[in-house]
Amino acid sequence: MLRQLVYISSVKGPAAAIDPEAILQASRRNNARAGVTGLLYYDGRRFLQALEGEAEAVERVYRHIAADPRHHALVILSDRTVDAREFGDWAMGYATKGEDKARLVARIAGMAATASPEIRATFESFAGLKRLF
Ligand SMILES: Cc1cc2nc3c(=O)[nH]c(=O)nc-3n(C[C@H](O)[C@H](O)[C@H](O)COP(=O)(O)O)c2cc1C
């Protein structure tokens, strides 16, 4: 049994100070070591992240992330056990400046494709993708 945690949070301070690539790099490094996978979506204002792995590892990673001063007002949207990983590989989607909307839509949809309908819906609605499907 694995734990799957999904939370939403808001950027604290100027969004310009956020370097998604740096967060991605630290996440890849630390999460791989902890056996935690998931998906992080960033729209320039808010984060939506799914974390999956062994329960204690997810707890450790989440506590670490929750203490990060770059975001605040974390709200857990879903916390459940899953039989298998729904986000197979660690991946991250964020809207880069000027990125073609259609490309972003395809990217997020692809990353959430293997998630349960509820979780997929959460990501799709967050990303404002639904009206585009
Ligand atoms: C929205 C958000 C999501 C993050 N997600 C992760 C994550 O999944 N794994 C992780 O190790 N760090 C994540 N971080 C970064 C951590 O808070 C912390 O900066 C990082 O783990 C420090 O890594 P280091 O000690 O190896 O430099 C996230 C930060 C933010 C703002």
The ligand as an SDF file (V2000), in Angstrom:
LIG
                    3D

 31 33  0  0  0  0  0  0  0  0999 V2000
    5.7530   24.0550   -4.3200 C   0  0  0  0  0  0  0  0  0  0  0  0
    7.0150   23.3690   -3.9480 C   0  0  0  0  0  0  0  0  0  0  0  0
    7.1230   21.9930   -4.1280 C   0  0  0  0  0  0  0  0  0  0  0  0
    8.2780   21.3260   -3.7700 C   0  0  0  0  0  0  0  0  0  0  0  0
    8.3500   19.9780   -3.9530 N   0  0  0  0  0  0  0  0  0  0  0  0
    9.4400   19.3190   -3.5270 C   0  0  0  0  0  0  0  0  0  0  0  0
    9.5110   17.9110   -3.6390 C   0  0  0  0  0  0  0  0  0  0  0  0
    8.6140   17.2320   -4.1170 O   0  0  0  0  0  0  0  0  0  0  0  0
   10.6400   17.3150   -3.1780 N   0  0  0  0  0  0  0  0  0  0  0  0
   11.6690   18.0000   -2.6320 C   0  0  0  0  0  0  0  0  0  0  0  0
   12.6310   17.3910   -2.2300 O   0  0  0  0  0  0  0  0  0  0  0  0
   11.6290   19.3250   -2.5490 N   0  0  0  0  0  0  0  0  0  0  0  0
   10.5460   20.0040   -2.9740 C   0  0  0  0  0  0  0  0  0  0  0  0
   10.5170   21.3610   -2.8690 N   0  0  0  0  0  0  0  0  0  0  0  0
   11.7190   22.0640   -2.3850 C   0  0  0  0  0  0  0  0  0  0  0  0
   11.8900   21.9030   -0.9020 C   0  0  0  0  0  0  0  0  0  0  0  0
   10.9800   22.7240   -0.2240 O   0  0  0  0  0  0  0  0  0  0  0  0
   13.3370   22.2640   -0.5050 C   0  0  0  0  0  0  0  0  0  0  0  0
   13.6590   23.5400   -0.9770 O   0  0  0  0  0  0  0  0  0  0  0  0
   14.3090   21.2820   -1.1290 C   0  0  0  0  0  0  0  0  0  0  0  0
   13.9130   19.9720   -0.8910 O   0  0  0  0  0  0  0  0  0  0  0  0
   15.7180   21.4940   -0.5450 C   0  0  0  0  0  0  0  0  0  0  0  0
   16.5260   20.5680   -1.1600 O   0  0  0  0  0  0  0  0  0  0  0  0
   18.0590   20.4560   -0.7700 P   0  0  0  0  0  0  0  0  0  0  0  0
   18.1100   20.4330    0.7340 O   0  0  0  0  0  0  0  0  0  0  0  0
   18.4950   19.1710   -1.3900 O   0  0  0  0  0  0  0  0  0  0  0  0
   18.7070   21.6600   -1.3750 O   0  0  0  0  0  0  0  0  0  0  0  0
    9.3560   22.0450   -3.2210 C   0  0  0  0  0  0  0  0  0  0  0  0
    9.2450   23.4330   -3.0290 C   0  0  0  0  0  0  0  0  0  0  0  0
    8.0880   24.0870   -3.3890 C   0  0  0  0  0  0  0  0  0  0  0  0
    7.9850   25.5660   -3.1880 C   0  0  0  0  0  0  0  0  0  0  0  0
  1  2  1  0
  2  3  1  0
  2 30  2  0
  3  4  2  0
  4  5  1  0
  4 28  1  0
  5  6  2  0
  6  7  1  0
  6 13  1  0
  7  8  2  0
  7  9  1  0
  9 10  1  0
 10 11  2  0
 10 12  1  0
 12 13  2  0
 13 14  1  0
 14 15  1  0
 14 28  1  0
 15 16  1  0
 16 17  1  0
 16 18  1  0
 18 19  1  0
 18 20  1  0
 20 21  1  0
 20 22  1  0
 22 23  1  0
 23 24  1  0
 24 25  2  0
 24 26  1  0
 24 27  1  0
 28 29  2  0
 29 30  1  0
 30 31  1  0
M  END
$$$$
